[in-house]
Amino acid sequence: MAQARSGWILRSPDAPRRISYLELLFDLGLIVALTRLSDRLTGNLSWNHALETMVLLAAVWWVWTVTAYTTDWYDPGLPLVQLIVLLVLFGGLLMSLAVSSAFEDASGIAFAGAYVGLHLCRGLILVTALRGHALRARPMRVLIWFCATGVLWVVGAFLPSGVRLVFWGVAVMTDFAVGFFGYPLPRLGRATTEELRVAGEHLSERYRQMFIVALGEIVLVGVRRYGDPPFVSLRTMGVVLLFVMTVTMWRIYIVYVADHLATGIDESRNPGRLALVAAYAHLVMVSGVVLIAAGGDIVAMNPLGQTTVTELAIVVAGPAVFLAGRSVYALVVFRAMLWRLPLGVVVLALAAPALRELPPLAVAAITTGAMVAIAFLPHYGRPVYRTRWRVRTRW
């Protein structure tokens, strides 16, 4: 009886797995972060700046991932769980405000403080709420590891930008790695399969919802730049290209057996780990979304100008990174491969040097055309499936 009372915060296995309105509100906060990150990327077109932006994106994505697991394991209808989500949302907004200059000035302290603070607050609340329950070890492991990596985040915030990038890069990679291996600790061990068990229906819907929200970032970039003079007519063409790119990414993501992620998670031997691999693949795809949004910004600002090497890399890399993430997603999660996806990555990479002399608008038109071909050309042949469930598709 005491065990049951101590687990009052846990989500019942028989409870409905519908997404709550609070989770939708949390996902909308992701648009703010993605918009700020794409603006940051185009604000200084350099390789070091791009690497910094990717580290910041990984941190934002890890906040979203851990929160998705939180609302899967714990009852989002309880006021305490709702408080946790709202605290994380507020911390995420603080991170979004600080991303523009996170490596240049004291904003780094705000970003690191918000990132570490929201993780520690969530962990302390969950550990306290589960006092006396066997599953208390699960948030305890996560809390201890975030305390360890939090040192890197906080110390790095006071160091020069180059060293800060190293500290934060190691910290976020550690967060991703220990999550994959179940947060192992000397005395507590690692989380078991049962401790990490998740509901496929809930998490698969969270991933789809999040990605659709992320696609809204692409359209937002075009609309935001539409009324800026000059070249309004050319910017209209850029908006059309962004819209077409959004539709093609939606089709490539949704149509090809994406609805079967829930089945894959539920029938997996280790559903928690498989869902986490899906989160990593979605990070790659969302990185592609951010790059495409930044490419749209480049086209809007200088549609017929000279394309620099960095601008070319951003415009071409966006679709290529998305296709690479979608290939990994199909291979690891669905045990299937649609060969046009990795082939598209190779074609875009090989074609990039030939596009060097074209203006940004022409480069964007060619990459968009390639994505349309990948998304809408008839599919010949059948992919090989190695899963324990049967999936049929004509695409």
C-alpha positions as a printed Julia matrix, in Angstrom:
395×3 Matrix{Float64}:
  0.0    0.0     0.0
  2.85   2.38    0.86
  4.49   1.52   -2.48
  1.27   2.45   -4.31
  0.94   5.76   -2.45
  4.55   6.69   -3.2
  3.95   6.09   -6.91
  0.98   8.44   -7.18
  2.78  10.57   -9.77
  3.31   7.68  -12.19
  1.16   7.35  -15.28
 -1.18   4.37  -15.09
 -0.55   1.68  -17.74
 -4.28   1.72  -18.54
 -4.52   5.51  -18.83
 -5.31   7.04  -22.26
 -2.2    7.89  -24.26
 -3.57  10.98  -25.97
 -1.34  14.03  -26.11
 -2.37  16.7   -23.62
 -2.89  20.36  -24.48
  0.02  21.2   -22.2
  2.34  19.09  -24.34
  1.09  20.94  -27.42
  1.87  24.25  -25.71
  5.34  22.96  -24.89
  5.92  22.0   -28.53
  4.91  25.46  -29.71
  7.73  26.81  -27.58
 10.05  24.82  -29.83
  9.25  27.2   -32.72
 10.76  30.07  -30.74
 14.0   28.15  -30.25
 14.21  27.01  -33.89
 13.55  30.53  -35.18
 16.25  31.99  -32.97
 18.7   29.26  -33.97
 18.14  29.77  -37.71
 18.54  33.54  -37.24
 21.76  32.92  -35.35
 23.09  30.69  -38.12
 22.56  33.3   -40.85
 23.82  36.14  -38.66
 27.42  34.98  -39.01
 28.15  32.57  -41.86
 31.23  30.74  -40.6
 31.99  27.1   -39.86
 32.77  27.76  -36.21
 29.5   29.66  -35.82
 27.63  26.77  -37.44
 29.21  24.28  -35.02
 28.24  26.47  -32.07
 24.66  26.59  -33.37
 24.53  22.8   -33.66
 25.66  22.42  -30.03
 22.93  24.82  -28.93
 20.36  22.96  -31.05
 21.41  19.63  -29.48
 20.9   21.11  -26.0
 17.44  22.44  -26.93
 16.53  19.09  -28.46
 17.64  17.19  -25.35
 15.35  19.36  -23.24
 12.46  18.4   -25.52
 13.39  14.69  -25.49
 13.64  14.38  -21.72
 10.35  16.25  -21.33
  8.66  13.87  -23.8
  9.81  10.94  -21.65
  8.62  12.76  -18.52
  5.07  13.12  -19.8
  5.13   9.48  -20.93
  6.22   8.11  -17.55
  4.3   10.51  -15.3
  0.66  11.58  -15.37
  0.39  14.92  -17.22
 -3.05  15.42  -15.7
 -1.57  15.94  -12.24
 -0.84  19.53  -11.18
  2.7   18.6   -10.09
  3.58  17.17  -13.51
  2.01  20.2   -15.18
  4.17  22.42  -12.97
  7.27  20.5   -14.09
  6.39  20.97  -17.77
  5.69  24.68  -17.29
  8.98  25.18  -15.45
 10.83  23.43  -18.26
  8.95  25.52  -20.83
  9.99  28.71  -19.04
 13.59  27.53  -18.84
 13.5   26.64  -22.53
 12.29  30.14  -23.39
 15.18  31.61  -21.38
 17.54  29.4   -23.37
 15.95  30.63  -26.6
 16.47  34.25  -25.6
 20.16  33.6   -24.91
 21.1   31.56  -28.01
 21.93  34.57  -30.21
 24.99  35.52  -28.14
 25.5   32.42  -26.04
 29.17  32.23  -27.1
 29.91  35.95  -27.19
 29.04  37.5   -23.83
 27.34  36.9   -20.48
 24.34  35.38  -22.28
 26.25  32.1   -22.05
 25.72  32.17  -18.29
 21.97  32.62  -18.84
 21.83  29.76  -21.37
 23.86  27.34  -19.22
 22.04  28.38  -16.05
 18.61  27.82  -17.62
 19.65  24.47  -19.13
 21.13  23.1   -15.92
 18.49  24.67  -13.7
 15.48  23.18  -15.5
 17.0   19.69  -15.47
 17.9   19.89  -11.79
 14.5   21.29  -10.78
 12.69  18.52  -12.65
 14.93  15.85  -11.16
 14.58  17.11   -7.59
 10.78  17.26   -7.85
 10.53  13.72   -9.26
 12.97  12.22   -6.76
 11.01  13.8    -3.92
  7.63  12.71   -5.3
  8.8    9.08   -5.7
 10.24   8.77   -2.21
  9.78   5.17   -1.06
  9.03   3.81   -4.55
 11.22   1.32   -6.43
 11.22   3.57   -9.53
 12.79   6.43   -7.57
 16.18   5.2    -8.82
 15.22   6.2   -12.39
 15.03   9.99  -11.85
 17.84   9.7    -9.29
 20.27   8.43  -11.96
 19.21  11.17  -14.36
 19.6   13.83  -11.66
 23.09  12.68  -10.69
 24.28  12.66  -14.3
 22.84  16.13  -14.94
 24.7   17.36  -11.85
 27.92  16.0   -13.37
 27.43  17.46  -16.85
 26.0   20.63  -15.33
 29.46  21.41  -14.01
 30.76  21.45  -17.59
 27.93  23.72  -18.7
 28.37  26.22  -15.86
 32.17  26.28  -15.92
 32.17  26.57  -19.72
 29.93  29.64  -19.49
 32.76  31.56  -17.81
 35.45  30.54  -20.32
 36.42  32.04  -23.72
 34.2   31.07  -26.64
 36.59  28.49  -28.11
 37.04  26.64  -24.83
 33.35  27.09  -24.06
 32.48  25.26  -27.26
 34.66  22.32  -26.19
 33.14  22.17  -22.69
 29.56  22.44  -23.92
 30.14  20.01  -26.78
 31.51  17.38  -24.38
 28.63  18.05  -21.96
 25.85  17.62  -24.52
 27.48  14.54  -26.06
 27.74  13.04  -22.57
 24.05  13.76  -21.97
 23.16  11.92  -25.17
 25.52   9.0   -24.5
 24.54   8.28  -20.9
 20.87   8.46  -21.87
 21.44   5.78  -24.5
 23.19   3.5   -22.0
 20.59   3.92  -19.27
 22.4    6.44  -17.05
 24.85   3.92  -15.51
 26.23   4.64  -12.03
 28.54   2.63   -9.75
 26.04   1.71   -7.0
 22.7    2.31   -8.69
 23.67   0.47  -11.87
 21.94   1.29  -15.13
 18.22   1.62  -15.78
 16.58  -1.68  -16.7
 14.43  -2.29  -19.75
 11.29  -2.17  -17.62
 12.32   1.13  -16.03
 12.78   2.67  -19.47
  9.61   1.17  -20.98
  7.54   3.74  -22.86
  4.19   3.8   -24.64
  4.75   3.66  -28.39
  1.42   5.3   -29.16
  2.2    8.36  -27.05
  5.81   8.93  -28.07
  5.25   8.28  -31.77
  2.51  10.91  -31.76
  4.81  13.31  -29.88
  7.53  12.89  -32.54
  5.1   13.46  -35.4
  3.56  16.49  -33.73
  6.95  17.98  -32.98
  8.17  17.54  -36.54
  5.08  19.2   -37.99
  5.67  22.11  -35.6
  9.3   22.26  -36.79
  8.16  22.43  -40.41
  6.21  25.54  -39.5
  9.57  27.21  -38.88
 10.39  26.96  -42.61
  7.18  28.7   -43.66
  7.67  31.28  -40.91
 11.03  32.31  -42.37
  9.51  33.01  -45.79
  6.55  34.96  -44.43
  8.78  36.97  -42.12
 11.0   38.11  -45.01
  8.23  38.53  -47.58
  7.55  42.24  -47.1
 11.18  43.37  -46.81
 12.25  45.46  -49.8
 13.72  45.21  -52.38
 13.11  42.31  -54.83
  9.6   41.59  -53.55
  8.74  39.49  -56.61
 11.9   37.41  -56.23
 11.17  36.95  -52.56
  7.74  35.67  -53.56
  9.5   33.0   -55.61
 11.57  32.19  -52.52
  8.42  31.79  -50.46
  7.01  29.42  -53.09
 10.18  27.33  -52.97
 10.05  27.19  -49.17
  6.42  26.11  -49.29
  7.18  23.36  -51.82
 10.15  22.24  -49.71
  7.9   22.06  -46.66
  5.37  19.89  -48.5
  8.07  17.53  -49.78
  9.6   17.11  -46.32
  6.14  16.45  -44.88
  5.53  13.75  -47.49
  8.93  12.11  -47.09
  8.55  12.08  -43.32
  4.89  11.06  -42.95
  3.98   8.87  -45.89
  6.68   6.24  -45.69
  5.54   4.0   -42.77
  6.01   6.76  -40.16
  2.67   5.81  -38.62
  4.13   2.45  -37.61
  6.64   3.85  -35.11
  4.24   2.99  -32.26
  4.2   -0.66  -33.35
  7.97  -0.73  -33.6
  8.42   0.68  -30.09
  5.85  -1.59  -28.46
  7.25  -4.75  -30.06
 10.89  -3.89  -29.46
 12.93  -5.8   -26.91
 14.08  -2.47  -25.49
 11.36   0.08  -26.31
 12.95   2.88  -24.28
 16.23   2.64  -26.18
 14.51   2.38  -29.56
 12.45   5.48  -28.79
 15.68   7.27  -27.83
 17.33   6.27  -31.12
 14.27   7.71  -32.85
 14.87  10.93  -30.9
 18.47  11.07  -32.15
 17.3   10.53  -35.74
 14.75  13.31  -35.3
 17.51  15.61  -34.09
 19.3   15.08  -37.41
 16.08  15.78  -39.32
 15.34  18.89  -37.26
 18.91  20.06  -37.93
 18.01  19.81  -41.61
 14.91  21.91  -40.95
 17.0   24.62  -39.25
 19.48  24.62  -42.15
 16.67  24.86  -44.71
 15.15  27.77  -42.77
 18.55  29.46  -42.74
 18.88  28.8   -46.47
 15.51  30.42  -47.03
 16.77  33.45  -45.15
 19.83  33.59  -47.42
 17.65  33.43  -50.54
 15.33  36.15  -49.22
 18.2   38.53  -48.42
 20.16  38.09  -51.66
 18.22  36.05  -54.26
 20.32  36.92  -57.33
 23.66  37.74  -55.73
 26.91  35.81  -55.7
 26.66  32.56  -53.72
 29.52  32.13  -51.29
 30.88  28.73  -50.32
 29.27  28.93  -46.88
 25.89  29.97  -48.31
 26.05  27.13  -50.83
 26.88  24.67  -48.06
 23.89  25.78  -45.98
 21.37  25.72  -48.85
 22.49  22.27  -50.06
 23.18  20.78  -46.64
 19.63  21.39  -45.37
 17.88  18.83  -47.61
 20.88  16.47  -47.45
 20.93  16.43  -43.64
 17.18  15.87  -43.51
 17.42  12.93  -45.94
 20.31  11.46  -43.95
 18.29  11.63  -40.75
 15.24  10.14  -42.48
 17.4    7.28  -43.82
 18.69   6.47  -40.34
 15.15   6.73  -39.0
 13.86   4.21  -41.55
 16.79   1.82  -41.16
 17.09   1.72  -37.37
 13.45   2.1   -36.34
 11.6    0.36  -39.19
 14.42  -1.98  -40.34
 13.69  -0.85  -43.89
 15.42   1.27  -46.47
 14.06   3.36  -49.3
 17.18   3.74  -51.4
 16.14   7.06  -52.93
 16.78   8.72  -49.54
 20.55   8.03  -49.18
 20.88   8.32  -52.96
 19.46  11.84  -52.7
 22.16  12.7   -50.13
 24.87  11.49  -52.51
 23.4   13.36  -55.49
 23.14  16.63  -53.56
 26.71  16.29  -52.28
 28.11  15.57  -55.76
 26.08  18.36  -57.38
 27.12  21.03  -54.87
 30.39  22.07  -56.64
 28.55  22.53  -59.94
 26.12  24.95  -58.26
 28.86  27.28  -57.05
 28.4   29.85  -59.85
 24.6   30.03  -59.53
 22.74  32.64  -57.42
 21.08  31.48  -54.15
 17.6   31.46  -55.71
 18.71  29.08  -58.47
 20.5   26.8   -56.0
 17.36  26.68  -53.86
 15.22  25.89  -56.93
 17.47  22.97  -57.92
 17.6   21.46  -54.43
 13.83  21.86  -54.1
 13.36  20.11  -57.45
 15.52  17.22  -56.25
 13.39  16.9   -53.11
 10.19  16.93  -55.21
 11.58  14.08  -57.32
 12.45  12.07  -54.2
  9.05  12.69  -52.62
  6.67  12.26  -55.56
  8.23  10.04  -58.22
  6.65   6.55  -58.32
  8.37   3.99  -56.16
  9.57   0.87  -57.97
 10.51  -2.27  -56.13
  9.77  -3.22  -52.55
 11.94  -2.33  -49.57
 13.2   -5.18  -47.43
 11.69  -5.33  -43.95
 13.32  -7.17  -41.09
 10.88  -6.35  -38.37
  8.57  -8.72  -36.53
  5.54  -6.82  -37.79
  4.26  -6.48  -41.33
  4.13  -3.1   -42.97
  2.72  -2.52  -46.42
  3.06   0.61  -48.45
  2.87   1.54  -52.09
  5.13   4.56  -51.85
